[in-house]
Amino acid sequence: MMPTTISATRPSPAATAAAAPVTAPDPKELEIREKFQDFVAGTFYKTMLKALRSGQRKPAYVYGGQAEEVFQGQMDQIVAEQLARTHGAQFADPLFDSYANSLPRR
């Protein structure tokens, strides 16, 4: 029996350009999209890291106490923000598009 591989493919840029007319992105929409991505993806990653940390026990010998917990919380926040900026578009963009389509047109 042959192993099955699943791969996500995206249409080529030429096919996408041919299918949709090219318009300049609205700077205000780009700013809103970026803030939406920071919020949605940031919330997702912060929650994920918090759940990851809650499953860990405190070490018996090398534990920094409250200072370590504060540092770890700050570090998790920075990591979540960077993940949101670099990888957040993958699931924030479809949510934003759905949100934008639900708004009344002007």
Secondary structure, DSSP 4 states (H G I P E B T S, - for coil): -PPP--------HHHHHHHS---PPPHHHHHHHHHHHHHHHHHHHHHHHHHHHHTSPPPSSS--THHHHHHHHHHHHHHHHHHHHHHTHHHHHHHHHHHHHHSPP-
